[in-house]
Amino acid sequence: MEILEAIMKWIVAPMAAFVFMQYRTQQEHATDIAVLKAEATANRNAHEREFKQLQDNFKVVFTKLDDIERALRK
């Protein structure tokens, strides 16, 4: 019985504590990864939206320049 108590005290309990700490660390990392993925997606969407607006603005500018060129050629 003493051997069983010693095994529980010096082997099983530390192993259980180690496994529990690994689980907590893994859960924290999973949360951090999910947050980083959400931030990356939000940044990518914002960048795509800004790029689309920039393209639209350039189209408007080039259309106006074409109109000015046509008016000057008349």
N, C-alpha and C positions, 0 to 999 in steps of 0.2 A: 504494500500500500504506500509505503514511503517513496518507492521508486516512481509510482504513478503520480504522486503529488509533486515530486521533483521534476518529472517530465512535463507536467502541466505548467508548473511555475517557470521553468527555465527554457522550455521549447515551444509549447503550444501557445501560451499567453503572448510572448513576444512576436511569434509568427502572426497571430490574430491581429495584434496591434499594427504590425507592419502592413498586413493586407488591408486593414481599415484605412491607414494613412495613404496607401497607394490609391485606394478607391476614391477618397476625398480629393486627392491631387488630380486624378483623372477626371473627375466631375468638374473641378474648377477649370481645368484646361479645355474641356468640352464647351463650357460656357464661354470662355474667352474666345475660342475659335468661332463659335456661333456669332458672337458680337462682332468680331473682325470680318466675318463673311458678310454680315448685314451692312457694316460700314462700307465695305468694298463695293457691294451692290449699289448702295445709295450713291456713292461717289461716281461709279460708272454711269448710272442713270443720269445724274446731274451733268456729267461731262457730255454725254450723248445729247442731252437736251440743249446745252449751251452750244455745242457744235452745230446742231440743226438750226438753231436761231441764227448763228453766224452765217451759215450757208444761205438761209432765207434773206438775211440782210444784204449779202453780196449779190444775190439774184436781183434784189430791188435796185441796188446801186448800178449794176451792169445794165439793167433795163432802162434806167434813167439816162445812163451814158449813151446807150444806143439811140434813145429818143433825141438826145441833144445832137448826136452825130447826124442823124437823119434830117433834123431841122437845119443844121448847118450846110448840108449837102444840097438842099433845095435851092 
